[in-house]
Amino acid sequence: MENDVLLTETEVSNLTKLSLSTLRSHRQKGIGLPYVKIEKSVRYKKSDVLAYIEKHTVNPQIKD
């Protein structure tokens, strides 16, 4: 298994343009990005963040 880079919530906030409070709110509600809890620290796998972005990308179809 390939090692995965862990990102801080600040790095994820910068990458996704979601505020820290939104990321924290999503964690409390059990929605949004998957995360890793290591003791008191919260981290996000970069591959999970990129997959989440890809999953939520909207590609509108061109209508004739």
Biopython code that builds the backbone (N, CA, C, O; Angstrom):
import numpy as np
from Bio.PDB.StructureBuilder import StructureBuilder

atoms = [
    (1, "MET", "N", (0.849, -1.193, 0.000)),
    (1, "MET", "CA", (0.000, 0.000, 0.000)),
    (1, "MET", "C", (0.889, 1.249, 0.000)),
    (1, "MET", "O", (1.866, 1.341, 0.744)),
    (2, "GLU", "N", (0.533, 2.171, -0.826)),
    (2, "GLU", "CA", (1.314, 3.401, -0.948)),
    (2, "GLU", "C", (1.028, 4.327, 0.227)),
    (2, "GLU", "O", (-0.120, 4.465, 0.650)),
    (3, "ASN", "N", (2.071, 4.962, 0.753)),
    (3, "ASN", "CA", (1.883, 5.938, 1.832)),
    (3, "ASN", "C", (1.094, 7.125, 1.317)),
    (3, "ASN", "O", (1.220, 7.511, 0.155)),
    (4, "ASP", "N", (0.276, 7.705, 2.190)),
    (4, "ASP", "CA", (-0.551, 8.845, 1.807)),
    (4, "ASP", "C", (-0.170, 10.055, 2.656)),
    (4, "ASP", "O", (0.073, 9.929, 3.856)),
    (5, "VAL", "N", (-0.123, 11.207, 2.034)),
    (5, "VAL", "CA", (0.208, 12.447, 2.725)),
    (5, "VAL", "C", (-0.986, 12.868, 3.572)),
    (5, "VAL", "O", (-2.126, 12.846, 3.108)),
    (6, "LEU", "N", (-0.716, 13.253, 4.821)),
    (6, "LEU", "CA", (-1.762, 13.772, 5.692)),
    (6, "LEU", "C", (-1.692, 15.292, 5.705)),
    (6, "LEU", "O", (-0.618, 15.875, 5.852)),
    (7, "LEU", "N", (-2.849, 15.925, 5.549)),
    (7, "LEU", "CA", (-2.947, 17.381, 5.514)),
    (7, "LEU", "C", (-3.607, 17.894, 6.788)),
    (7, "LEU", "O", (-4.464, 17.226, 7.367)),
    (8, "THR", "N", (-3.203, 19.076, 7.215)),
    (8, "THR", "CA", (-3.853, 19.734, 8.347)),
    (8, "THR", "C", (-5.170, 20.341, 7.884)),
    (8, "THR", "O", (-5.429, 20.449, 6.686)),
    (9, "GLU", "N", (-6.003, 20.736, 8.848)),
    (9, "GLU", "CA", (-7.268, 21.357, 8.433)),
    (9, "GLU", "C", (-7.020, 22.695, 7.739)),
    (9, "GLU", "O", (-7.798, 23.084, 6.868)),
    (10, "THR", "N", (-5.969, 23.395, 8.101)),
    (10, "THR", "CA", (-5.643, 24.653, 7.416)),
    (10, "THR", "C", (-5.266, 24.394, 5.962)),
    (10, "THR", "O", (-5.681, 25.135, 5.071)),
    (11, "GLU", "N", (-4.480, 23.345, 5.718)),
    (11, "GLU", "CA", (-4.105, 23.001, 4.343)),
    (11, "GLU", "C", (-5.331, 22.593, 3.531)),
    (11, "GLU", "O", (-5.453, 22.958, 2.362)),
    (12, "VAL", "N", (-6.233, 21.840, 4.144)),
    (12, "VAL", "CA", (-7.463, 21.434, 3.454)),
    (12, "VAL", "C", (-8.351, 22.649, 3.193)),
    (12, "VAL", "O", (-8.959, 22.760, 2.129)),
    (13, "SER", "N", (-8.422, 23.540, 4.147)),
    (13, "SER", "CA", (-9.192, 24.772, 3.970)),
    (13, "SER", "C", (-8.656, 25.578, 2.799)),
    (13, "SER", "O", (-9.434, 26.086, 1.991)),
    (14, "ASN", "N", (-7.350, 25.701, 2.697)),
    (14, "ASN", "CA", (-6.733, 26.428, 1.584)),
    (14, "ASN", "C", (-6.990, 25.734, 0.246)),
    (14, "ASN", "O", (-7.223, 26.393, -0.768)),
    (15, "LEU", "N", (-6.946, 24.404, 0.252)),
    (15, "LEU", "CA", (-7.136, 23.633, -0.968)),
    (15, "LEU", "C", (-8.583, 23.671, -1.461)),
    (15, "LEU", "O", (-8.832, 23.813, -2.658)),
    (16, "THR", "N", (-9.531, 23.542, -0.537)),
    (16, "THR", "CA", (-10.954, 23.447, -0.902)),
    (16, "THR", "C", (-11.678, 24.790, -0.870)),
    (16, "THR", "O", (-12.775, 24.924, -1.412)),
    (17, "LYS", "N", (-11.066, 25.770, -0.237)),
    (17, "LYS", "CA", (-11.678, 27.090, -0.020)),
    (17, "LYS", "C", (-12.875, 27.018, 0.928)),
    (17, "LYS", "O", (-13.721, 27.912, 0.939)),
    (18, "LEU", "N", (-12.938, 25.934, 1.732)),
    (18, "LEU", "CA", (-13.932, 25.836, 2.799)),
    (18, "LEU", "C", (-13.316, 26.429, 4.061)),
    (18, "LEU", "O", (-12.134, 26.213, 4.329)),
    (19, "SER", "N", (-14.090, 27.164, 4.828)),
    (19, "SER", "CA", (-13.557, 27.763, 6.047)),
    (19, "SER", "C", (-13.274, 26.683, 7.093)),
    (19, "SER", "O", (-13.822, 25.583, 7.033)),
    (20, "LEU", "N", (-12.417, 27.015, 8.040)),
    (20, "LEU", "CA", (-12.126, 26.089, 9.130)),
    (20, "LEU", "C", (-13.399, 25.766, 9.901)),
    (20, "LEU", "O", (-13.610, 24.624, 10.310)),
    (21, "SER", "N", (-14.245, 26.768, 10.099)),
    (21, "SER", "CA", (-15.484, 26.524, 10.842)),
    (21, "SER", "C", (-16.413, 25.579, 10.081)),
    (21, "SER", "O", (-17.119, 24.784, 10.702)),
    (22, "THR", "N", (-16.425, 25.650, 8.765)),
    (22, "THR", "CA", (-17.235, 24.720, 7.964)),
    (22, "THR", "C", (-16.686, 23.305, 8.081)),
    (22, "THR", "O", (-17.456, 22.363, 8.266)),
    (23, "LEU", "N", (-15.374, 23.137, 7.979)),
    (23, "LEU", "CA", (-14.775, 21.809, 8.136)),
    (23, "LEU", "C", (-15.103, 21.230, 9.505)),
    (23, "LEU", "O", (-15.445, 20.053, 9.617)),
    (24, "ARG", "N", (-15.000, 22.051, 10.546)),
    (24, "ARG", "CA", (-15.287, 21.590, 11.909)),
    (24, "ARG", "C", (-16.763, 21.249, 12.078)),
    (24, "ARG", "O", (-17.108, 20.254, 12.716)),
    (25, "SER", "N", (-17.619, 22.067, 11.512)),
    (25, "SER", "CA", (-19.054, 21.814, 11.570)),
    (25, "SER", "C", (-19.413, 20.506, 10.865)),
    (25, "SER", "O", (-20.213, 19.720, 11.372)),
    (26, "HIS", "N", (-18.822, 20.280, 9.706)),
    (26, "HIS", "CA", (-19.066, 19.045, 8.966)),
    (26, "HIS", "C", (-18.626, 17.827, 9.780)),
    (26, "HIS", "O", (-19.316, 16.807, 9.791)),
    (27, "ARG", "N", (-17.494, 17.927, 10.452)),
    (27, "ARG", "CA", (-17.030, 16.806, 11.283)),
    (27, "ARG", "C", (-18.016, 16.529, 12.406)),
    (27, "ARG", "O", (-18.335, 15.372, 12.682)),
    (28, "GLN", "N", (-18.502, 17.582, 13.057)),
    (28, "GLN", "CA", (-19.462, 17.415, 14.149)),
    (28, "GLN", "C", (-20.755, 16.764, 13.666)),
    (28, "GLN", "O", (-21.359, 15.959, 14.375)),
    (29, "LYS", "N", (-21.173, 17.120, 12.448)),
    (29, "LYS", "CA", (-22.425, 16.598, 11.889)),
    (29, "LYS", "C", (-22.240, 15.237, 11.216)),
    (29, "LYS", "O", (-23.218, 14.592, 10.836)),
    (30, "GLY", "N", (-20.987, 14.804, 11.070)),
    (30, "GLY", "CA", (-20.712, 13.524, 10.427)),
    (30, "GLY", "C", (-20.907, 13.552, 8.922)),
    (30, "GLY", "O", (-21.247, 12.539, 8.311)),
    (31, "ILE", "N", (-20.687, 14.731, 8.322)),
    (31, "ILE", "CA", (-20.818, 14.881, 6.870)),
    (31, "ILE", "C", (-19.506, 15.408, 6.307)),
    (31, "ILE", "O", (-18.583, 15.731, 7.055)),
    (32, "GLY", "N", (-19.433, 15.491, 5.002)),
    (32, "GLY", "CA", (-18.262, 16.099, 4.375)),
    (32, "GLY", "C", (-17.103, 15.141, 4.203)),
    (32, "GLY", "O", (-17.287, 13.944, 3.985)),
    (33, "LEU", "N", (-15.920, 15.685, 4.304)),
    (33, "LEU", "CA", (-14.687, 14.955, 4.033)),
    (33, "LEU", "C", (-14.366, 13.915, 5.106)),
    (33, "LEU", "O", (-14.550, 14.170, 6.296)),
    (34, "PRO", "N", (-13.886, 12.744, 4.685)),
    (34, "PRO", "CA", (-13.377, 11.788, 5.671)),
    (34, "PRO", "C", (-12.104, 12.349, 6.306)),
    (34, "PRO", "O", (-11.340, 13.062, 5.655)),
    (35, "TYR", "N", (-11.883, 12.022, 7.576)),
    (35, "TYR", "CA", (-10.702, 12.543, 8.269)),
    (35, "TYR", "C", (-10.099, 11.483, 9.170)),
    (35, "TYR", "O", (-10.707, 10.448, 9.442)),
    (36, "VAL", "N", (-8.893, 11.765, 9.623)),
    (36, "VAL", "CA", (-8.147, 10.879, 10.521)),
    (36, "VAL", "C", (-7.988, 11.604, 11.848)),
    (36, "VAL", "O", (-7.595, 12.771, 11.881)),
    (37, "LYS", "N", (-8.287, 10.928, 12.922)),
    (37, "LYS", "CA", (-8.122, 11.511, 14.260)),
    (37, "LYS", "C", (-6.948, 10.805, 14.928)),
    (37, "LYS", "O", (-7.006, 9.602, 15.180)),
    (38, "ILE", "N", (-5.894, 11.544, 15.213)),
    (38, "ILE", "CA", (-4.721, 11.022, 15.905)),
    (38, "ILE", "C", (-4.603, 11.789, 17.215)),
    (38, "ILE", "O", (-4.181, 12.945, 17.250)),
    (39, "GLU", "N", (-4.984, 11.115, 18.280)),
    (39, "GLU", "CA", (-5.101, 11.755, 19.591)),
    (39, "GLU", "C", (-6.013, 12.971, 19.456)),
    (39, "GLU", "O", (-7.194, 12.815, 19.147)),
    (40, "LYS", "N", (-5.494, 14.172, 19.678)),
    (40, "LYS", "CA", (-6.333, 15.379, 19.562)),
    (40, "LYS", "C", (-6.222, 16.041, 18.195)),
    (40, "LYS", "O", (-6.928, 17.009, 17.913)),
    (41, "SER", "N", (-5.345, 15.528, 17.352)),
    (41, "SER", "CA", (-5.106, 16.135, 16.041)),
    (41, "SER", "C", (-6.037, 15.570, 14.987)),
    (41, "SER", "O", (-6.337, 14.376, 14.978)),
    (42, "VAL", "N", (-6.488, 16.436, 14.104)),
    (42, "VAL", "CA", (-7.311, 16.037, 12.960)),
    (42, "VAL", "C", (-6.472, 16.216, 11.706)),
    (42, "VAL", "O", (-5.856, 17.261, 11.498)),
    (43, "ARG", "N", (-6.456, 15.190, 10.882)),
    (43, "ARG", "CA", (-5.736, 15.238, 9.610)),
    (43, "ARG", "C", (-6.627, 14.665, 8.525)),
    (43, "ARG", "O", (-7.554, 13.902, 8.799)),
    (44, "TYR", "N", (-6.336, 15.042, 7.297)),
    (44, "TYR", "CA", (-7.083, 14.561, 6.140)),
    (44, "TYR", "C", (-6.097, 13.925, 5.167)),
    (44, "TYR", "O", (-5.036, 14.486, 4.894)),
    (45, "LYS", "N", (-6.450, 12.750, 4.646)),
    (45, "LYS", "CA", (-5.614, 12.147, 3.615)),
    (45, "LYS", "C", (-5.795, 12.947, 2.329)),
    (45, "LYS", "O", (-6.918, 13.218, 1.906)),
    (46, "LYS", "N", (-4.692, 13.315, 1.726)),
    (46, "LYS", "CA", (-4.752, 14.106, 0.491)),
    (46, "LYS", "C", (-5.557, 13.382, -0.583)),
    (46, "LYS", "O", (-6.323, 14.007, -1.315)),
    (47, "SER", "N", (-5.384, 12.063, -0.677)),
    (47, "SER", "CA", (-6.127, 11.297, -1.690)),
    (47, "SER", "C", (-7.632, 11.360, -1.434)),
    (47, "SER", "O", (-8.414, 11.398, -2.384)),
    (48, "ASP", "N", (-8.055, 11.372, -0.153)),
    (48, "ASP", "CA", (-9.482, 11.495, 0.174)),
    (48, "ASP", "C", (-10.023, 12.866, -0.224)),
    (48, "ASP", "O", (-11.135, 12.980, -0.740)),
    (49, "VAL", "N", (-9.228, 13.897, 0.021)),
    (49, "VAL", "CA", (-9.656, 15.261, -0.328)),
    (49, "VAL", "C", (-9.813, 15.395, -1.843)),
    (49, "VAL", "O", (-10.806, 15.940, -2.326)),
    (50, "LEU", "N", (-8.825, 14.892, -2.586)),
    (50, "LEU", "CA", (-8.893, 14.977, -4.050)),
    (50, "LEU", "C", (-10.047, 14.142, -4.601)),
    (50, "LEU", "O", (-10.713, 14.562, -5.548)),
    (51, "ALA", "N", (-10.291, 12.967, -4.021)),
    (51, "ALA", "CA", (-11.418, 12.130, -4.455)),
    (51, "ALA", "C", (-12.744, 12.812, -4.150)),
    (51, "ALA", "O", (-13.673, 12.735, -4.954)),
    (52, "TYR", "N", (-12.849, 13.477, -3.006)),
    (52, "TYR", "CA", (-14.069, 14.201, -2.626)),
    (52, "TYR", "C", (-14.340, 15.337, -3.615)),
    (52, "TYR", "O", (-15.475, 15.543, -4.042)),
    (53, "ILE", "N", (-13.293, 16.060, -3.966)),
    (53, "ILE", "CA", (-13.433, 17.150, -4.940)),
    (53, "ILE", "C", (-13.888, 16.584, -6.281)),
    (53, "ILE", "O", (-14.790, 17.134, -6.913)),
    (54, "GLU", "N", (-13.275, 15.499, -6.712)),
    (54, "GLU", "CA", (-13.641, 14.878, -7.990)),
    (54, "GLU", "C", (-15.099, 14.408, -7.977)),
    (54, "GLU", "O", (-15.833, 14.606, -8.945)),
    (55, "LYS", "N", (-15.503, 13.788, -6.873)),
    (55, "LYS", "CA", (-16.872, 13.273, -6.746)),
    (55, "LYS", "C", (-17.903, 14.397, -6.812)),
    (55, "LYS", "O", (-19.010, 14.195, -7.311)),
    (56, "HIS", "N", (-17.546, 15.576, -6.313)),
    (56, "HIS", "CA", (-18.485, 16.693, -6.256)),
    (56, "HIS", "C", (-18.294, 17.699, -7.389)),
    (56, "HIS", "O", (-18.847, 18.798, -7.350)),
    (57, "THR", "N", (-17.516, 17.321, -8.391)),
    (57, "THR", "CA", (-17.340, 18.181, -9.553)),
    (57, "THR", "C", (-18.528, 18.021, -10.495)),
    (57, "THR", "O", (-18.902, 16.906, -10.858)),
    (58, "VAL", "N", (-19.103, 19.126, -10.877)),
    (58, "VAL", "CA", (-20.256, 19.119, -11.780)),
    (58, "VAL", "C", (-19.777, 19.491, -13.169)),
    (58, "VAL", "O", (-19.147, 20.529, -13.367)),
    (59, "ASN", "N", (-20.085, 18.627, -14.134)),
    (59, "ASN", "CA", (-19.758, 18.874, -15.535)),
    (59, "ASN", "C", (-21.051, 18.995, -16.311)),
    (59, "ASN", "O", (-21.595, 17.988, -16.763)),
    (60, "PRO", "N", (-21.555, 20.211, -16.475)),
    (60, "PRO", "CA", (-22.828, 20.382, -17.170)),
    (60, "PRO", "C", (-22.749, 19.889, -18.630)),
    (60, "PRO", "O", (-21.758, 20.090, -19.332)),
    (61, "GLN", "N", (-23.815, 19.253, -19.033)),
    (61, "GLN", "CA", (-23.904, 18.769, -20.410)),
    (61, "GLN", "C", (-24.318, 19.917, -21.318)),
    (61, "GLN", "O", (-25.141, 20.752, -20.942)),
    (62, "ILE", "N", (-23.754, 19.955, -22.491)),
    (62, "ILE", "CA", (-24.127, 20.978, -23.485)),
    (62, "ILE", "C", (-25.434, 20.541, -24.131)),
    (62, "ILE", "O", (-25.540, 19.441, -24.675)),
    (63, "LYS", "N", (-26.430, 21.427, -24.061)),
    (63, "LYS", "CA", (-27.732, 21.116, -24.651)),
    (63, "LYS", "C", (-27.829, 21.738, -26.032)),
    (63, "LYS", "O", (-27.370, 22.856, -26.265)),
    (64, "ASP", "N", (-28.444, 20.982, -26.951)),
    (64, "ASP", "CA", (-28.629, 21.500, -28.313)),
    (64, "ASP", "C", (-29.868, 22.342, -28.393)),
    (64, "ASP", "O", (-30.191, 22.866, -29.460)),
]
sb = StructureBuilder()
sb.init_structure("model")
sb.init_model(0)
sb.init_chain("A")
sb.init_seg("    ")
for serial, (resi, resn, name, xyz) in enumerate(atoms, 1):
    if name == "N":
        sb.init_residue(resn, " ", resi, " ")
    sb.init_atom(name, np.array(xyz, "f"), 0.0, 1.0, " ", f" {name:<3s}", serial, name[0])
structure = sb.get_structure()
